Amino acid sequence: EEMTSLGQERVPSFQWTSMARLGGGAIFWSEALLDALTDERVMRLDWNRLAQQGGKGIFSFDLALNYALAARGWSVSVWDDL
């Protein structure tokens, strides 16, 4: 999978297994966002192919951010209430 191989460039043991719903009360590390969302890194993703596979919904915030973070080896998960 493309996201796993891209993520392994930064984190060799990275495995992308699923996407998390990121809307609502999501919390992000600024380091992760600043790392994953540079123009250069976002352009490395084949957004046209991703849209062909998953539909235009790929361009919604929560789905696109999952891909961008995974491509840099950042794990995304649901934060269980404490």
C-alpha positions as CSV (number, residue, x, y, z in Angstrom):
1,E,0.0,0.0,0.0
2,E,1.2,3.4,-1.0
3,M,0.5,5.1,2.4
4,T,2.4,2.4,4.3
5,S,5.5,2.7,2.1
6,L,5.5,6.5,2.2
7,G,5.0,6.4,6.0
8,Q,7.9,4.0,6.4
9,E,10.3,6.6,5.0
10,R,10.0,8.4,8.3
11,V,9.0,5.5,10.6
12,P,10.4,2.2,9.3
13,S,8.0,0.1,11.3
14,F,4.9,2.1,10.3
15,Q,1.8,0.0,9.2
16,W,-1.3,1.8,8.1
17,T,-4.3,-0.3,9.1
18,S,-7.3,1.9,9.1
19,M,-8.7,5.4,9.0
20,A,-10.1,7.3,12.0
21,R,-12.9,9.7,12.0
22,L,-11.3,13.1,12.7
23,G,-14.2,15.4,12.8
24,G,-15.6,17.0,16.0
25,G,-13.3,17.2,19.0
26,A,-10.1,16.0,17.3
27,I,-6.7,16.8,18.8
28,F,-3.6,17.0,16.6
29,W,0.0,17.4,17.5
30,S,1.3,20.6,15.8
31,E,4.5,18.7,14.9
32,A,2.5,16.1,13.0
33,L,0.4,18.7,11.1
34,L,3.4,20.8,10.2
35,D,5.4,17.8,9.1
36,A,2.6,16.2,7.0
37,L,1.0,19.2,5.4
38,T,3.9,20.9,3.7
39,D,3.2,21.6,0.0
40,E,6.0,19.2,-1.1
41,R,4.6,16.3,1.0
42,V,1.0,16.8,0.1
43,M,2.0,16.9,-3.6
44,R,3.7,13.5,-3.3
45,L,0.3,11.8,-2.9
46,D,-1.6,10.7,-6.0
47,W,-4.9,12.4,-5.2
48,N,-6.4,11.6,-8.6
49,R,-5.8,7.9,-8.0
50,L,-7.1,8.1,-4.5
51,A,-10.3,9.8,-5.8
52,Q,-10.7,7.1,-8.4
53,Q,-10.5,4.4,-5.8
54,G,-12.5,6.1,-3.0
55,G,-14.7,8.7,-4.7
56,K,-14.7,12.4,-4.3
57,G,-15.2,12.0,-0.6
58,I,-11.4,11.7,-0.4
59,F,-11.2,15.4,-0.5
60,S,-13.2,15.9,2.7
61,F,-11.1,17.1,5.7
62,D,-11.2,13.9,7.8
63,L,-10.3,11.5,4.9
64,A,-7.7,13.7,3.3
65,L,-5.9,14.4,6.6
66,N,-5.8,10.6,7.3
67,Y,-3.9,10.1,4.1
68,A,-1.6,13.0,4.6
69,L,-0.7,11.9,8.1
70,A,-0.3,8.3,7.2
71,A,2.0,9.2,4.3
72,R,4.4,10.6,6.9
73,G,4.1,7.7,9.3
74,W,1.8,9.4,11.8
75,S,-0.7,7.2,13.5
76,V,-4.3,8.4,13.8
77,S,-6.7,6.8,16.2
78,V,-9.8,7.6,18.1
79,W,-9.1,9.0,21.6
80,D,-11.2,7.1,24.1
81,D,-12.9,9.1,26.7
82,L,-11.0,9.0,30.0
